[in-house]
Amino acid sequence: MLKLCSLTLTLLTLTLFNVSANATADKNLILVTIDGLRWQELFSGADPALIDNEKFVREGHQLKEKFWHDSEEKRRQLLMPFFWQTVAKEGMVIGNRNIGSNMSIANQLHFSYPGYSEIFTGVVDPSIDSNGKKANPQISFIEWLNEKASYDHKLAAFGSWDVFPFILNAKRSKLHVNAGFMPAQGYALSAEATLLNQLQQEIPSPWHNVRLDSFTYRYAKDYLLTEKPKVMIISLGETDDFAHDGHYDSYLTSAHQTDKYIADLWHTLQTTPGYKDNTILMITTDHGRGSNAEDWQHHASKLAVQNYLKDLTQFPNGIIGSEHIWFAAMGPGVNARGQVKTTQEVKQNQIATTALTLLNEDPQAFNPQAGSIIKEVF
């Protein structure tokens, strides 16, 4: 009788393990990056030092009507309502330095390519020292997943910046990457994707190397619904470029629209079979920015200014604070804690390991040099 009970218990344990393993194997992950969105706006809403500044706000934009309130908490909800009403309540958020929640990048340059590489690969590579179109020698966590049978051809990346095929080394990784002004291609196109291809040729972007985020998001959403990837990166870029241009009005408007994209994405995930209740959403940024009217447009370290960014020599110590970033996550496996105070500085190179851990994959098998997990997520 004891042997029978023992056998029954063993079989039950094995059954539960298999059920759990199958459940975690079916988890999906979407990583959204918002280029250069400051922690100041995310956590405090519109900046009082900038929202009335005629140098950065063009006449007729009525920014204060849209985004101003004397309450900091209400200001941030006006700017990014879905983030604060849903993501922060159902997930966790790091990066509000005003409450002792601290996160920063580990690379020593504080600009985009090194930041994105750090997010996706979990390591800092000193050879990545510019935003040039150089194939990344490091392997991203999604390239590593692409080698596994359960993820083969179930990964994709969409970006507004045309450097993403190089950051993710699309030639080597064989990932589906759509970025810059690339049309939808490489799969059976829906009517919407065909229309987007036409519109992208007809609607000019303000920039030569960054398309409007609407195209990036719509391409990504269409691919999600038609090809059903298990892991997807969506990298939006307008906030950074509008900031560089000194258009605080467009910077805020773009951040607000990005929040709408994320809300639509989450609604789509929760109403689509295969994604509902088993998809992790992670949101972060590649770098911070300056903290006042003199330097908010820029981001660079002292090293970057000295060696690579000669147009910022008026800032000999770099852009102070441009290393400060933020991170949010929600979904299965994420501890819904809201804003989290950190006991030590969380680093950007911990994101890849955290993503793999949430997917029940072994980060050590990916890259033992990658940053540790963000323990606050769990």
Buried (B, 14 or more C-beta within 10 A) or exposed (E): EEEEEEEEEEEEEEEEEEEEEEEBEBBBBBBBBBBBBBBBBBBBBBBEBBBBBEEBBEEEBEBEEBBBBEEBEEBBBBBBBBBBEBBBEBBBBBBBBEEEBBBBBBBBBBBBBBBBBBBBBBBBBEEBBBBEEBEBEBBBBBBBBBEEEEBEEBBBBBBBBBBBBBBBBBEEBBBBBBBBBBBBEEBEBBEBBEBBBEEBEEEEBEBEBBBBBBBBBBBBBBBBEBBEBBBBBBBBBBBBBBBBBBBBBBBBBBBBBBBEBBBBBBEBBEEEEEBEEBBBBBBBBBBBBBBEBEBBBBBBBBBBBBEBBEEBEEBEEBBBBBBBBBBBBBBBBBEEBEBBEBEEEBBBBBBBBBBBBBBBBEBEEBBEEBBBBBBBBB
